Amino acid sequence: MEDQHPSANNTIGVQCKIPIIEDEGEDHHQYFDGRRILKVPQHMRFKKHNEEDYFTPKMVSFGPYYHGLPELGTAEEFKHEVLTMFVSSSHKNKQFFYCQIFKVIDQIRNCYVEVSRDAYDDRTLAEMMLLDACFAIYLMKIVLGDGKTNFDFRQHLGMAAFPLVARDMFLLDNQIPLWVINLLIELIGERSMLLCEFLSYNSFADCSRLKRIFGEDEKQPLHLVDASRRIYVQEMDNAGKEYVQPVESQRHLQSKENSNELRKYNRQSRSVTDLKAKGIHFKPSSYCLKNIKFKSYTFYGQLQLPVRLFTASSKLMFIQMLAYEASPESDTDLSVMCYVNFLKSLIVKSEDVKELREKKILFSTLDNDERVAEVIKEIDTYGLDIDHIFYDVKTRIEEHCSSKAKTWIAELIHTYFRNPWTFIALLAATFLLCLTILQTYYTMNS
């Protein structure tokens, strides 16, 4: 891998020398909070023969881990033109932006593992971050419908490259710190809601649904994958203005002293069609993946599930978020892992997808229900059968399904009334039985 881009010196011109000014608070702002962007471990990258690699970029690099790969050279050259476009529209020179990044270069370096000054000195790393952050902002504007930006991209890389670039933007170890992107958005003078609108569109196909990303008292996301994951697992209020605590409490597996072990391991995995046959109805809850609730009534049950849109990029996004949760140094609660495992137990065949689609729980831009079922089945959870967040839900479902008193009517309806022919046959048999009884009665009394 090359240590420096061949045109690095042509971009900035002269090295930035920064005077020490004690009263400029922004020069001493602490962005780095100890969290690092790690490389995806080799055992998580391992794929079967001929299976797609979901972690290596195909078109563009962000950050140092894949920087300088020859196959990414075309997009790397275009980054310099993108920087020139932003500089010309901001009425500032390149040196200004470079110096702002250079001021926090030590914090940026601390965000990565094994990125030594021998590989990338401060000047090279600062330029890399400036180019990558500008290019990320540029791609966000394309996604949000900026016509001029879209035209420039088509002229330089062609529209066939955009799905690959959009894919590479969300690869787990092909990331730059999100605070660097935010810093550049402020310096360039882009609208403050740009990142929020982009993440909203990427998560909900609606750029206006998300009004702000996270509360001021929370740690800011480490990168785009972290930000997307948080949007998936945090609940929004009805107005979509802010995040509130998830509806379903997060309960870990209970200890042996406080739980019935046989009962815990005896829980069956039931598909949507199996649950429907037991009289369980399905209803959308919210967009939060944690918002799964079950209520058992006298003769039926109701399972509320989060609304989710499946597109061509959904599998990739889930794989990145799962890898982030399962990676070393991760401090997440494995919410996405729990949701995917729960969804896998529900979706076994296309009929399961069809039922949830008709209930407006699953939406899809894929070819058909079969493809949605395949995508869900193909999402790799690294052999971790984890569902502790939904332990209570699955236990209550099992209790409902095991109750003959609550399910006999549903099973009767499922057996005899699920299609008109069985219903007609039942009516005919009942009619004949009544005729036989009447005939017997009149014969005995004649």
N, C-alpha and C positions, 0 to 999 in steps of 0.2 A: 504494500500500500504506500502511496506517495505521502510524504509528510506535509507538503505545501502545494497549494494550487499554483500552476505555472504563471497565472496572471495576477497573483496576489499583490505584487508590488505596484502594478499598474492601477490598481483600484484606489488605493489610499494616497499614494504619492510620497508623503513624508511621515516619519514616525511621530506619534503623538507624545508630547511631553507635558505632563500634568503638574501644575504648581499645587502645593499644599495650601489649601485655604480652609482655615479652621471653622469659619462661620457658615460654610455652605453645607447645610444638613444633608442635601441629596447626595453629596459625594461619600457620605459615611453611612448611607442607608443599608441596613442589614437585610438582605434578601435570602441568603442561604440559611436554612433552618436545620441542617444536618441530614436531610434526606438526599439520596443520590439516585441518579439514573443508572441502573445497573445493566450489564449485558445479560441477555437471556441465557441461562445455563444450557450447556450442551445436551443434557438429558431431556430438557424440555423442547429442544429443537428437533430431536430425533423423529424422523418420519419414515413410514414404510416406503418401499421402493415405488418410484413414480408418483408419489404423493406430493402435492404442492408445498413449497416452503412458505410458511406464513410469517416469517420474521425478517427475511432479507429483502431490502428495497430493490425494486426493479428499474426505477427511473431517477430518483432523486434522494440525496442524503440530507439528513438534518442532524447536526452534531458531529462529533469526531469519530464515532465508531465505524462508520462506513465511508467517511470522507476520503476522496481520492481514488475510489474504485473506477477503473477505466470505463466500465459500462454505464456509469452515471455521469460521464463527462459532458454530454450535451446539455443536460439541465444545469450542470454546474456553471457552464459558460453563460447560460441565460440569466442566472442569478445576478451577474454583474450588470446586465442591462436593466433588470428589475430595480436594482439599487439606484441606478441613474434616473429611472423614471420617478421614484419616490423623492429623491433629492431635488429634482427639478420642480416638483409640485409643492415642496415644503419651503422653498426660498432659503434653505440652508445648504451648506456645502457638506461633502462627504466627511471631511475632517471632523466636523461637529459631531456627527453621529458616531463615528469611530471612537472619538475621545470619550463619549458617554459610556460606551460599552467597555472601553479600556479601563475606566475607573473601577469597574466591578469585576475585572477579569479574574481575580483570585477567587471570588465567590462562585463565578461560573466554573472555574476549573475544579473546585471542590464538589460540584454537582456530578462529576464523572469519576469513573474508576480507572486508574492506570493511564491517565492522560498526562504524561510527563512533559516537561519543557523541552526535553530532547526531541520528542515527537512533534509537539506543537508549542513554539514559544508564545509568549503573551501576545505579541503582535499578530501572529498567524491565527491564534485562537479567537482573538477579538474580531478580526476580519471575518472569520468563519461564522461567528455568531451574528454579526451584522447582516451578512448576506442571507443566512438561513432564516433569521427572524423576518427580514423584509420579504423574502419569498413566501413564508408562511402567511403573512398578512395579505400578500398579493393573491394567494390561492383562496383565502377567505372571501376576498372581494369578488372573485369569480363565482364561487358557490352562491353568494348572495345577489348575483345578477348584475354586476358591474359590466356594462357593455364594452367599454373601452378596454378594460383589463382582459376581458374574454377575447376580444379581437387580437390583442397583442400576443396572447398565449397561442392562439390558433396559427398566427403567422410564424411563430418561432418554433413551436414544438408540435403543433397539429392537435386537433381535438382527440385523436385516438390515444394520445399520451395522457389525457387528463384522468381517466379512471386509474391509471397506474400511479400517477402523482398523488391523487387523493388517497389511494391505498397506502402508499409509502408514508404519508403524513401521520398515520395512526399506528405505525409499527412500534412496538414497545421500547426497543433500544435504539430507535431511529428518531430520537426526540431532542428538543432543546428545552431548557427551563421555561415554564409558562410566564414567569415574571419577566424574562427577557423580551418575550413577545409583547407583553403589556407595556413594558418600558418603551419599546419602539413605537407602539401605537400612540402613546402620549407624545413622544418626541416628533413624530411625523405629523401629528395633528389630525389623525384619523378620528372619526366619531368614537366616543367612549364605549358605545354599545356594540362595536364591531365584533369583538370576541364572543360576547354574550349571544348575539344574533346568530353567529356561525355555529356555536355549540347547540343552540336551540334548534336550528334547521337540521343539523346532523343527527340530533337525537329524536326529534319529533316531526321532521319534514315541515316545520313551521317556524320561521325566524322570529315570530312575535310572542311565542308561548312563554319563553323564559325571560323574566324581567331583570333578574340579577343572578349571579352564579352562586355565591356562597356568602354566609354571614360574615361580618367584619371580625367577629371573635373566633372564627375558625382558621385553621391553617389553610393557606391558599393551595390549590392543586399543584402538584409537582410538574406535570406536563399535560398534554392533550388527552392521553389515555386516562390519566387519573381524573381529569376534569369530566370526561365523558362518563366514566364509571360512577362518579358521585352524582351526576344528573340522573343516571339510571336508578340509583338506590336511595335517593333522598326524596321525600314527599314534598310536593308543592301544595299550597292551599288552593282553594277554588278560583281565586283571582289570579293565581300564577305569579304572585308578587314576591313571595319569599318561601323559604323552606321551613317546615315544621318537623317535629319528630315523627318517625315512622309509626304507622298505626299498630303494626304487629310487634310485640316486644321481642327482643332478641334473646332467646333462651338457649343456652348451650346444653349439651347432653347431660342429663342428671347423673349423679354418682350412683353406684350400685346400692348404697344404703338408702337412697331416696327414690328408687324407681324399681319397677318390676322388670327385670332383665328379659324374661321370656316374652312378656307382652311387648317390650320394645322391639325385639328382633322378629316378632311374629307379624309385624305390620306388612301387609301386602302392597305391592305397587299396582295400582289400578289405573287403567287408561280412562280417557274421557268417556268412551262408549260403555265401559264397564260401570263407571259411576252413574252414567245416565240411566242404565238399566236398574240401578238401585234407587232411583228416584231423586238423584242429585241434579239440581239445576245449576246453570252457570251464568254468572253476571260479571260485567266489568267493574273493577274497583277504581284504579287510578293508573298513572304512568309509573309509579314507584314499584320496583321489582319486589320489594319486601311486603307490599300490601296484598297479602293473601290471607283470606279469612274464611272460616267455615261455620255455618250455623245449622244446627239440626232441629227440625220441627217434628210434629207428631207423625206425619206420613211422608215427609220429603226433607231434603237437605238443600242448602244453597252454598255453593263455592264461589267466592269472589276472587277473580284473578286480574293481575295488571294487564293493561292494554299494551300491546307490542306490535310494532311494524317490522316485518321481515323483508329485507331488500337483498340485492346482490352482495352488499358489503356486510350484512349482519353477521355472517359466520366469522369473518375476519375480526370484526369488532369484539365479538364475544371471546374469541381466542386470545386477543390481546389483553382484555380485562381479566380473564381467568389466569393468564400467565403472570399478570401484575399481582394478583391476589396470592398466587402460589410461589412467588419469587422470594429469595432471601431478603431480609430487612423489611418485608411487607408488614404493615400494622393494621391491615383491613380485617373486617369481620367475616370475610368470605361470602358476602351477600350474593354476589353474582354466581358463585359456585353453587350455592344452595338453590338459587332460582333455576339454574340450568338443569341441575339434577332433578328438581321437582318437575320441571317441564318435560324432561325426558321420560319420566314415569307416566305422565299424562298422554304424551303424543307417541303412539305406537304405529299408527297407520293413517292414511289420508282421511278416513272418516272422523278421526279425532280432530284433525285440523279443520275440517268442514264444520263440525259442531261449534268450535270456538270462533270460527270466522262468522258464522251466522249469528252468534251471540255478540258480535262486535268486540271480541277480545283480541283476536289475532287478525292483523291486516297484512297484506302481502303484495309486492310488485313482482313476485316470482311467477313462473309459468303456470303452476297449478298446485293443488294441495299436496300432491305426492312429493313435489320438490321441497316444499316447506318442511314436511316430515323428514325428508332426507337430510336437509340442512341441520335440523335440530339433533338428529341422530349422529351427525358427523362432528359436532362440536366436542372437542377433546377436553375432558375434565381431569386428565392426568391420573386416572384411576382412583380419584378421591370421591368416594360415595358419601358426600357431606350434605346434610340437610337440617342441621341443628336449629336454624332459625324457624323452620316450619315443623318442628317436632310436634308441637301441640296441635297444629292443624291436621297433620297426618294421623295423629292418634284419635282425634275426634271423628275424622272421616272413617277410620277403621271401626270405631265403636258404633257409628251409625250403620255402616254396611253389615256389621255382624248382628244387628238387632232385627230379628224376624218381625217383631211387632211394627217396626218403622218401615220395613221394606217390602212387606208382602203385597200391598196394593200396587206399588211400583212394579214389582216383578209380574204381577197379574196383567197389568197394562202392557208391560214390555212384551210379554209372551203372546197375548191375544189381541192387542189393539195397535201394534206398531205399524201394521199396514192394512188396507181395506180388505184384502182377501182373507186374512186370518179372522178379522172381525165378522165378515160375511159367513165364513165357515162356522164360527161360534154361534152366530144367530141361527143358522140353519140347523145346527145340532140341537140347540135349545128348543127351536120350534118343533123339531121331530120328537124330542123328548116329551114336550108338552102334549103333542098329539097322541103319543103312546100312552101317557098317563090318562088322558081323557077317554081314549078308546077302552082302556082297561076298566076305568070307572064305570062307563056306560054298560060294558059287557057284564060286569058283576052285578049291576042293579037292574038289568033288563029281564 
